[in-house]
């Protein structure tokens, strides 16, 4: 319901009907764990309506809180004592679990991409071998072929890791924003670590997959692959 200045409303306050006119509006941040008053009346309006008072205090630890609540209820049975610290801890625990799920989904997407990338490197082994044999036939040294393959696999792993990270962050941001309706602030250190691991693993897998070309004569490799 959208309210505008000057709208006439009737509020039911504990059974008492109170007419009012909207004199101002403001935005409420529901993501913050604090009191958000939906309606604020001026003085002289709610004094005749049923009402109750809310008092807040702070204690040092949970033992003092329990003792304070016990003594308060013993002396004033009609007073309700609510431990806001327990509520805040529960909310914080839920938010931490949500954050863990979002980060796990991002890392899972990246690791899945790593498996797909490793499979594609292994499948393209024959093509890489043909290229290396051709270079050796044309007179390229083992060091030159190793350098070429290292640069190729490094760039391949870096681009794959970067694309996977971008897609994972975009998916987790959409999940946090549209589903959980919370701001998303990713921790970049795990993401950079995963990118480095993916790039290094791609480089190692590619070089190990092509080691036969570097240690065996080209003719022997062609005969083995024929």
Beta strands, then each sheet from edge to edge (+ up, - down):
strand 1: 8-13
strand 2: 16-21
sheet 1: 1+ 2-
end
